[in-house]
Amino acid sequence: MATLLDNRDGKQSGAPRHPEKAHRPDTPVLRKPAWIRVKAPASAGYAGTASIVRGNRLHTVCEEAGCPNIGECWEKKHATMMIMGDTCTRACAFCNVKTGIPGALDAAEPENVARAVATLGLNHVVVTSVDRDDLEDGGAAHFAATIRAIRAAAPATTIEVLTPDFLKKGARPLETVIAAKPDVFNHNLETVPGLYLTIRPGARYFHSLRLLQRAKELDPTVFTKSGIMVGLGEKRNEVLQLMDDLRSADVDFLTIGQYLQPTRKHAAVDRFVEPAEFDSYKAHAYAKGFLMVASSPLTRSSYLAGDDFAKLKAARLAKAADNALHNAS
């Protein structure tokens, strides 16, 4: 279980990682079932990826959010880059990323990310960020600069961005990101609308939904993607309604994973959803028209993202061929 102290380097620094949560009462911790447990990372490949990340002074969401898949992904040199620092201006009840007042943007970061992507030899990279409500554009220009730097350093690499919601920043930030031509635009809804007040209080469900819809309107060729966690107290019919909302926004790819509680100060796990229920959600999502669905207890937004991107492209081509055949008949 992660600590509330900032110990990303393996040491207790004494600084509160989540100062806004420090005085909250502890929430209960449920025992994890066998299907959610993973081994601690210890491979040479993991160490190699860590060395490249450290050498380029980068942050990754794999570490900052305590992803359970870090050992598997880093062994394969798949790291999700987290730009704009390690400190988020929001304090979502589910998230283990450090919160507080962030520092200035690092102008060298886009080039450092690009160098790491090229060194790792990634076919597909996911670039995400902390929320930067303190910036006029929410960090959109920094996202665009990072996309351009990766294109220059690793032109064969496909790029997926997982952005904040740019709430109250106007239309320009999203336009800036989409104009940089990412291959996938991802923004997570995280949970059903009825839980936003307690789980994602700084965000607005319908704003996030509209952001995804607008991304596809700005560039119909971009793949759009969103993800949610289950096990927070949502009802099945709420998840199915959320799927319909995403399809109305023409979202291509849905990810569904189990919420895991980072500390006793974070939102409690309501229940551990069994694998069979994830399979059922996947079947319903495909029936509703998503091109790609990843649904399992350990699914995360960037987990196996490269493999899934190849499947996503193939699904779009297959759908286009089916439509052409139907129109010709």
C-alpha positions in Angstrom: 0.0 0.0 0.0 1.4 3.4 -1.0 2.1 5.9 1.7 0.9 9.5 2.1 4.5 10.6 2.3 6.4 11.5 -0.9 8.6 8.4 -1.3 8.9 8.0 -5.1 12.7 7.5 -4.7 12.3 4.8 -2.1 12.9 7.1 0.9 10.6 8.8 3.4 11.0 12.5 2.6 8.6 13.7 5.3 6.7 15.8 2.9 3.0 15.0 2.6 2.2 13.6 -0.8 -1.5 14.5 -0.4 -1.7 17.3 2.1 -5.4 17.8 1.4 -6.1 14.2 2.5 -3.8 14.0 5.5 -6.5 14.8 8.1 -9.3 12.7 6.5 -10.4 9.6 8.5 -9.0 6.3 7.3 -11.1 4.3 4.9 -11.4 0.5 5.2 -9.1 -1.6 3.0 -10.5 -4.8 1.4 -8.3 -7.8 1.0 -7.4 -8.2 -2.7 -8.6 -11.4 -4.4 -6.1 -13.7 -6.2 -6.9 -12.3 -9.7 -5.8 -8.8 -8.8 -2.4 -9.6 -7.3 0.9 -9.0 -9.2 4.5 -9.7 -8.6 6.9 -6.9 -7.5 9.1 -5.7 -10.4 12.7 -7.1 -10.3 13.8 -7.9 -13.9 16.8 -6.6 -15.8 14.5 -5.1 -18.4 12.7 -3.2 -15.7 16.0 -1.8 -14.4 17.0 -0.7 -17.9 13.8 1.2 -18.5 14.1 2.9 -15.1 17.7 3.9 -16.0 16.5 5.6 -19.2 13.7 7.4 -17.5 16.0 8.7 -14.7 18.7 9.6 -17.2 16.3 11.9 -19.0 14.9 13.4 -15.8 11.4 12.2 -16.6 8.3 11.3 -14.6 6.0 8.4 -15.5 2.5 7.8 -14.6 3.5 4.1 -14.0 5.4 5.2 -10.9 3.5 8.3 -9.8 0.1 6.6 -9.9 1.4 3.3 -8.5 0.3 1.2 -11.5 0.1 -2.6 -10.8 1.4 -3.4 -14.3 4.7 -1.5 -14.0 6.8 -4.7 -13.7 5.3 -6.2 -16.9 5.4 -3.1 -18.9 8.8 -1.8 -18.0 10.4 -5.2 -18.6 9.2 -4.7 -22.2 10.5 -1.1 -22.2 7.0 0.3 -22.3 6.7 3.4 -20.1 4.0 6.0 -20.1 5.5 9.5 -19.9 4.0 12.0 -17.6 4.8 15.6 -18.5 4.6 19.0 -16.8 6.0 17.8 -13.5 4.9 15.4 -10.8 2.5 17.7 -8.9 -1.2 17.9 -9.8 -3.4 21.0 -9.1 -6.4 18.8 -8.4 -7.1 16.2 -5.6 -9.2 13.4 -7.0 -10.2 10.9 -4.4 -8.9 7.9 -6.4 -5.5 9.2 -7.6 -2.0 8.7 -6.0 -0.2 11.4 -8.0 1.2 14.1 -5.7 -0.9 17.2 -5.2 -0.1 20.8 -4.4 1.4 23.8 -6.2 3.4 22.7 -9.2 6.7 24.3 -10.4 7.4 25.9 -13.7 7.4 23.9 -16.9 10.7 22.4 -18.0 11.4 23.8 -21.5 13.7 20.9 -22.2 11.1 18.2 -21.3 9.7 17.7 -24.8 13.2 16.9 -26.2 14.0 14.7 -23.2 10.8 12.7 -23.7 11.6 12.3 -27.4 15.1 11.2 -26.6 13.8 8.6 -24.2 11.2 7.3 -26.7 13.9 6.9 -29.3 16.3 5.2 -26.9 13.6 2.8 -25.7 12.7 2.0 -29.4 9.0 2.4 -28.8 6.6 1.6 -31.6 3.8 3.4 -29.7 4.1 5.8 -26.8 1.5 7.2 -24.4 2.1 10.7 -23.1 0.0 11.9 -20.2 0.2 14.7 -17.6 -0.8 16.1 -14.3 -3.6 18.6 -14.3 -2.2 22.1 -14.6 -5.1 24.4 -13.8 -2.5 27.1 -13.0 -1.5 27.4 -16.7 -3.5 29.6 -19.1 -3.8 26.8 -21.6 -3.8 23.9 -19.2 -0.5 22.8 -20.7 -1.8 22.2 -24.2 1.2 23.9 -25.9 3.5 21.7 -23.9 1.6 18.6 -25.2 1.9 19.9 -28.7 5.6 20.5 -28.4 6.1 17.0 -27.0 4.3 15.5 -29.9 6.4 17.5 -32.4 9.6 16.5 -30.7 8.7 12.8 -30.7 7.8 13.0 -34.4 11.3 14.5 -35.1 13.2 12.0 -33.0 11.2 8.8 -33.7 9.1 9.4 -36.8 7.9 5.8 -36.9 6.5 5.9 -33.4 2.7 6.3 -33.1 1.7 8.8 -30.4 -1.2 8.6 -27.9 -2.0 11.5 -25.6 -4.0 11.2 -22.4 -4.9 14.8 -21.6 -6.5 16.7 -18.8 -10.0 18.1 -19.4 -8.8 21.8 -20.0 -11.8 22.8 -17.9 -12.5 26.6 -18.1 -9.7 27.1 -20.6 -11.9 27.7 -23.7 -11.7 25.9 -27.1 -8.1 26.8 -28.0 -6.2 24.2 -25.8 -7.9 21.2 -27.4 -7.5 22.7 -30.9 -3.7 23.1 -30.1 -3.3 19.4 -29.1 -5.3 18.1 -32.1 -3.5 20.3 -34.5 -0.2 18.6 -33.5 -1.7 15.3 -34.9 -1.6 12.7 -32.2 -2.6 9.2 -33.5 -4.9 8.7 -30.4 -6.6 11.3 -28.3 -7.5 9.9 -24.9 -9.3 11.5 -22.0 -10.7 9.4 -19.2 -14.2 9.8 -17.8 -12.9 7.8 -14.8 -16.3 7.0 -13.3 -20.1 7.4 -13.8 -21.6 10.9 -13.4 -23.3 10.1 -10.1 -19.9 9.6 -8.4 -18.2 12.7 -9.7 -18.9 14.8 -6.6 -17.0 12.4 -4.4 -14.5 10.8 -6.7 -13.6 13.5 -9.3 -14.9 16.7 -7.7 -12.7 19.1 -9.8 -14.1 17.8 -13.1 -17.4 17.8 -14.9 -18.8 14.7 -16.6 -20.5 16.4 -19.6 -17.5 18.7 -20.2 -15.2 15.6 -20.5 -17.7 13.9 -22.8 -17.9 17.0 -25.0 -14.1 17.2 -25.1 -14.0 13.7 -26.6 -16.7 14.5 -29.1 -15.0 17.8 -30.1 -11.7 16.1 -30.7 -13.2 13.8 -33.3 -15.0 16.8 -34.9 -11.7 18.7 -35.2 -10.0 15.7 -36.8 -12.2 12.8 -37.9 -9.1 10.6 -38.5 -7.9 10.7 -34.9 -8.8 7.7 -32.8 -10.6 8.7 -29.6 -10.4 6.8 -26.3 -11.7 6.9 -22.8 -11.5 4.8 -19.7 -13.3 4.2 -16.4 -12.6 2.4 -13.1 -15.2 0.1 -11.6 -15.5 -1.0 -8.0 -16.2 2.5 -6.6 -19.9 1.9 -6.0 -21.3 2.4 -9.5 -24.3 0.4 -10.7 -24.3 -1.8 -13.8 -26.9 0.3 -15.6 -24.8 3.4 -15.0 -21.9 1.8 -16.7 -24.0 0.8 -19.6 -25.4 4.3 -19.9 -21.9 5.7 -19.8 -21.0 3.4 -22.8 -24.0 4.9 -24.7 -22.8 8.4 -23.9 -19.3 7.7 -25.2 -20.7 6.2 -28.4 -22.9 9.2 -28.9 -19.6 11.2 -28.7 -18.2 8.8 -31.4 -15.5 7.4 -29.1 -13.7 4.5 -30.6 -11.9 2.8 -27.7 -13.1 2.0 -24.1 -11.0 0.7 -21.3 -12.4 -0.6 -18.0 -10.3 -1.6 -15.0 -10.6 -2.3 -11.3 -10.1 0.6 -9.0 -7.3 0.0 -6.5 -7.1 2.1 -3.3 -3.6 3.8 -3.0 -3.8 4.6 0.7 -6.3 4.6 3.6 -6.9 8.3 2.9 -8.2 7.7 -0.6 -11.7 6.5 -1.6 -12.4 3.0 -0.4 -12.9 0.1 -2.8 -16.6 -0.7 -2.7 -16.0 -4.2 -4.2 -13.7 -6.2 -6.4 -15.4 -6.9 -9.7 -15.0 -10.5 -10.8 -13.4 -11.2 -14.2 -16.6 -12.6 -15.6 -18.3 -9.2 -15.1 -15.5 -7.5 -17.0 -16.0 -10.0 -19.8 -19.7 -9.1 -19.8 -19.0 -5.4 -20.0 -16.6 -6.0 -22.9 -19.4 -7.9 -24.8 -21.9 -5.1 -24.2 -19.4 -2.4 -25.3 -18.6 -4.2 -28.6 -22.4 -4.6 -29.2 -22.8 -0.9 -28.8 -20.3 -0.2 -31.5 -16.9 0.5 -30.0 -14.0 -0.5 -32.3 -11.8 -1.6 -29.4 -12.5 -2.6 -25.8 -10.1 -3.6 -23.1 -11.9 -4.8 -20.0 -10.2 -6.7 -17.1 -9.3 -6.2 -13.5 -5.8 -5.0 -14.3 -6.7 -2.9 -17.4 -5.3 0.6 -17.3 -5.5 3.4 -20.0 -2.0 2.7 -21.3 -1.7 -1.0 -20.5 -0.7 -2.8 -23.7 -1.5 0.4 -25.6 0.8 -0.5 -28.5 -0.8 -3.8 -29.2 -4.3 -2.3 -28.8 -3.5 0.4 -31.2 -2.6 -2.1 -33.9 -6.0 -3.8 -33.2 -7.8 -0.5 -33.3 -6.4 0.4 -36.8 -7.4 -3.1 -38.0 -10.9 -2.7 -36.6 -11.3 0.6 -38.4 -10.2 -0.8 -41.7 -12.5 -3.8 -41.3 -15.5 -1.6 -40.5 -14.7 0.6 -43.5 -14.6 -2.5 -45.8 -17.9 -3.7 -44.4 -19.5 -0.4 -45.0 -18.2 -0.3 -48.5 -19.5 -3.8 -49.2 -22.9 -2.9 -47.7 -23.2 0.3 -49.8 -22.3 -1.5 -52.9 -24.9 -4.2 -52.4 
